[in-house]
Amino acid sequence: MILLTGATGFVGGNLLKEMLKQGLQVRCLVRNPSKAEAMKQPGVELIKGDVTDKSSLLIALDDAKVTIAVHLVGILAETKNTTFKAIHTEGTRNMVEACKIKGVKRFVHISALGTRANARSKYHKTKWEAEEIIRNSGLEYTIFRPSVMFGKEDKFTNLFAGIIKISPFIMIPGNGQNMMQPVSVKNLVSAMTIAVKDPQHIHKVYEIAGPEKLTFDQIIDTICRVMGKTRLKIHIPMPLMRPGALIAECIFPKPPITRDQLLMLEEDNVTENNALESVFNIKPVGFEEGIREHLSGQ
């Protein structure tokens, strides 16, 4: 059996479906089981727990049925009550320590493309700290670093699609020339499921991306084209974006943009070592083809 954290999230929901298709038994760690009842189906167990509460993780692993932990919990922006350090670093440390105590040796983790020791953003820094905890744990790990992900319920293309629906223009942070390599969440979870089932992927870190390196401007143009819309792009210099991001962080529980996200948008998010084809033999879905499924006609 697999213990899956983050099952109610975008990646987690897609991964759960894929693992069930492959006949795997999954125990989902959820903060409120009563709100996750819709997830219950053959092959799925729900158990109450939180990665910030190590005792709940020990309970989730207590019956010795779980042989693999798949850890997906992460946040894209900090709030007053939730920090990158608490979720990415300490949450991962709690998971690793609980697995070691309960004898769960296999650990599959989702990180992010751009994660590195000298990263500028707190998001990438804490993702690196989490990776280091895993690499030094003695567990049989596999770490995935995807680029920005797209799919039916993603928080990336749908954010901009919502703006494009209602506004005659769209504001772009910076010059719009930063590069990304958007990857289909379906491709990602297929690779993760293969890694869960195949021990040859132990002690590996895989960068995962789509087939195209696109500028931010090209991504916005593609979303507009798929939706059948024409919108004016207004580029806002980063020095002017930062004060607005600070105000948004102070006002909104879930700010539309943060200063940390602006730091990430100042660098490219691409890879020359895409494991989808070279390791997992998965043909990456193109960005326009992939978003057409859920955005065309909106």
N, C-alpha and C positions, 0 to 999 in steps of 0.2 A: 504494500500500500504506500501511496505517496501523500506526504503532508504538503499542502499547497497554501502559501500565504499570498494575500493579494488577489484572491479568487474573484472578488466582486469588482475588480478594476477592469480596464480596457484589455490589457494583455491577459490578465488572469481568466477572464470570461472566455476568451478565444482559446487559451491554452487548455482550459478545462474541457471544452468541447472536443478538441483534438485528441486529448489523452483518453477520453471516454470512447471515442471512435476506435482507438487502438486497443481497447479492452482493458485499460488500466483502472485500478481502484484508487479513488482520490478522497482524502479527508481534507476538507477546506476549513482553514482557520478564519473565523469571522468574528468581528466585535459584537455583533448582535444577531444571533441565529434566527430570531423571530422575523427579522427584516430580510433574511436571506432564504426564506422558505421556498421561493420560486426556483432555487438552485437544486433542490432535492430531487433526485431521480436515481434509478438503479446505478450503482457504482459510486455514488456520492454520499459521504458523511459530512455533517456540519458539526463543528466543535467551537465553543466560545474561546476566544483568546485574542491577545494583542502582542505585537512584537516588542512593545515597550515594557511588557510584564513577563519577565522570565518564568515566573511560577506557572503562568497559564500555558506557556510553551512546554514545560515539563509535563503538565497534565495531558496536553494534546499528544505527547509521545509516550505516555505511561504504560500502554498495554503491549508494547513490543511488536505491534503489527506494522508500524511504519518502517520502511527500509530506505526511503529516499525523501529528502526535503527539497522542495522547489520554492525558492524565496524570491518573491516579486515585489514586495512592499516598497513603495517609494513615493516621494512627493515632488512636484514640479516647482512649488513655491512655498516659502515659509509663511507661517501665520504666527499670531501672538502665542498660541499654545503648542505649535508644532514646528520643530526646527529640523534642518537637514541632518544636523549632528545626532539628534535624538532618534530619527527614523533610519537614516542610511547607515550611520556608523554604529550607534549603540543598539539599534534594533537588530542589525546583522550580527553584532557580537552576541546578543542574547540568543539568537537562533543557533549560531555555531556552538555556543557553550551548552545549550540544551541538547543538541544533537550528540555532542561528545559524551555528555553525562548518560544519555539514554542509548548509546551504542548505534546511532544512525550514522553510517560512514559516508553515504553518498549525498552530495550537496550541489544543486544546480541553482545558479543565481543570475539575475538580470541586472546588468550595469548599464553603461551608456557609452556610445562612441564619443571620443573626446576626453574620456576619463584618463587622468595622468597625475603624477605626483606634483607637478608644478602648475596645475591648472589655475586660471584666474578666478573662475566662478566657485562659489561654495558648493554648488550642486555637484560639479565634477570633482572637487577636492574630497567631499565626503563619500562620493561613490568610489574614489580611489582608496580611501581609508577602509571602506567595507571590503573591497577586493583584497587588500593586504591582510585583513583579519582572516579571510577565507583561505588565501594562499598559505598563510602560516599556521593554519589550524591542524594540519595533519589529515583533514578530511579528503575524500576523493571528489574533488570539485570540478565543475565545468562552469565557466563564466561567459555570458553573452553580452556583447556591447553593440546594441542596435543604433543605427542612425534614427532620425525622426520617423515615427511610424504613422501609417495611414490605414484606415479601415472605417467600417460603418459608424462606430461610436468614438472615433478618435477626438482628441482635444486640440488637434492641429488644423487639419483641413476644415473641420466643422466650425471652428472659431472664425476663420476668414470667410467661409461660405455664409455664415450668419451676417457678417458685416456687409458682404457684397450684396446680399438680398435687400438690405434696407438703405444702403448709402450709395450716393452717386460717385463717391471717391473712397479710396482706401489709403491709410497712412502706413508708410513703410519705414521702420527704424533704420537709419543709416542710408547707404547708397543703394541697397538692394542687390549688391553683387556678391555677398557672402554665399558660399556654396553649401548645399545639402545633398544627401543621397537617400531620398525617402524610400522606406522599405514597407512592403505589405505586412501587416500583422499576421496574416495567414501564413506567409512564408516563414516568418520568425517562429511561430509556434510549431510549425512542422519540423523545423530544425531542432527546436528544444525537445520535442517529443522523441525524435530520433536519438538525441543525446541521453535522454532519460533511460531509454531502453538498451543502448549500446555502450558497453564499458570501454570501448576504444577511445571515447571522448573524455576520459578522466584526465585531470590535470592539464586542461586546455583552456585558453582564453580565445574566443572567437569574435571577430568583428563582423557585423551583419549589416548589409545595406542593399539598396535597390540597384537597378542596372544603369541609372542615369545620375550624373552630377548636375544639379540644377541650381541656378542662382535663386535668391529669394524672389526677385522680380519674375523669373520664369515660372516659379511655383504659383505665384498669384495669377499670372496670365493664364496658366493651365486651369486653375480652378474657375476663373471667369469663363474661359472657353467651354469647359464642360457644362457650366450652368447656363450658357447662352447669354452671358452678360458682357457688357463693355464698361469698364470702370477706370477712372482717372487715378493713377498712382501718384501720391504725394510723398516725397522722401523727406523725412525729418532728421536733421543731423543729430548724432548721438548725444552731444552736449546739451541739446534742447530736450531730448527724450528723458534724460535722467531725473530732472526735477519733477516731471510729470509722473514718472514711475514711483518716485519717493512718496508723492502725495497719494497715489493710488494704493500703495502699501499701507499708508496710515488710515485711509478711509474705508477701503473695501476688505471684507473678510477673505475674498478670493480675488485679488487684484488681476486685471486683464494683462498687465505686464509688470515685471519687477526689474530692479537694477541688476540683479544676478542674471536674469534672462537676457538683458541687453549685453552683458559681458559675453555671453555665449554666442549672441548674434554677431559679435565683432570678429568671429573666427569661422573658418570653414569647418564643416562637419561631414567629412568624406573619408574614404579609405581606399587604399590600393590592395588590401588583403581581405576581400569579401569572401567569407567562408561559405556563403549559401551555395554557390556552384562548385567551388574548388573542393570543399569538404563534404557537403551534404547532398550534392548533385540535385539541387533545387533550382529551377529556372526562375529568376526574380521577375515579379510582375512589375511592369512599367507604371509610373505614377499616374499618368492620364488614364490608362486602361483601368487601373485599380480604383480610382475615385469615381469613375463614370458609373460604377455599380450603384452608388448611393447618392451622388450629387447631381446627376443629369436630370434636367427638368425642374430643378428647384427654383 
